[in-house]
Amino acid sequence: MIPFISQLPKDEEITWITALNQALPDENIVAFSEVNPAEKKHCQLAIVANPNTELLAEFENLTWLHSVWAGVEHLMMSLANSPIDVVRLIDPTLSRAMSEAVLAWNLYLHRDMPRYAKQQKNKHWQQHQLVPASERRIGILGLGALGQASAKQLQQNGFKVMGWSRTAKKIANISSYTGNKGLAEMVAQSDILVCLLPLTPATRGMVNEELLAQLPQGSAVINFARGGIINTDELLNALNSHHLSHAVLDVFEHEPLNANSELWHHPDITILPHISAPTNLNSACKIVAKNIMSFRATGQIPKAVSKVNGY
Ligand code: NAP
């Protein structure tokens, strides 16, 4: 028996459990509420979607979790000192969805759409100079599964692409930067800065006043990773002083974004409701099934998220 533990609405949870059972016909995947105390003792693994981590303590023999989400920041923070391994979803379908979102919102900024939308409101007819894509410099924070797919997509669409990560990368036609010095170098050349880092103690609040000040005048920021990586007050200052031209925000410290948040009304902010790369049920179930079948056959837990690095 494998418990499915989530905070999803009941109907969504049933959809997941049904699809997982179809993908894993030799397993019995059931909702947390259906596992009795004796059965809990025998569960070695659980499938999770942003679960209430307090519930995990009820499974004394749990050795690993498979998340059906790619982002597992909340789990990693709660389980930092626990022996339970966390395997996250790494799914090319998700990476493709993210790279499409990154391309879409880069084009939105690159082709000055926020500016033309403001002009339309004022019935103002004015043409601005078109910057060729080859001269538009995009800096990506994070060159992991999502960052690399996005970097390649942008590069294929003619943009000049740079990426910053903890370890150096060799990707054709994409400049790789590492360390504080590399960060400063990349940021100073980024007309659009895209955040695709995980939220960890090292990245929390790192897009702050100091980093934003290093961006070129008139540049823009896209955050598709986690809200906690950006210092929102300092982002607002940078927008209000017109050092930054625009920010596209898909993720927030508290979601849904509070109705009273001033971000909703800011003329230079585009708010998205965490939609840049939703998990695809079918592809995710296939990947989870493959990993669990491999575990049953070999006893080896699939590659888990690093407790040391927090991602
Ligand atoms: P990933 O494969 O783990 O990649 C993370 C990247 O960030 C890696 O390149 C890593 O460097 C770099 N990194 C981490 N900590 C760093 C640090 N302190 N300094 C420099 N670089 C650092 O993660 P992913 O699958 O690409 O996902 C990234 C994040 O996207 C997730 O954690 C999640 O928060 C978010 N996400 C958002 C959505 C959405 O719909 N908005 C959907 C899915 C995921 P190395 O390569 O050197 O390790």
Boltz pocket constraint, residues with backbone or C-beta under 6 A from the ligand:
constraints:
  - pocket:
      binder: B
      contacts: [[A, 70], [A, 71], [A, 72], [A, 73], [A, 89], [A, 141], [A, 142], [A, 143], [A, 144], [A, 145], [A, 146], [A, 147], [A, 164], [A, 165], [A, 166], [A, 167], [A, 168], [A, 196], [A, 197], [A, 198], [A, 199], [A, 200], [A, 202], [A, 203], [A, 224], [A, 225], [A, 226], [A, 250], [A, 251], [A, 274], [A, 275], [A, 276], [A, 277], [A, 278], [A, 309], [A, 311]]
      max_distance: 6.0
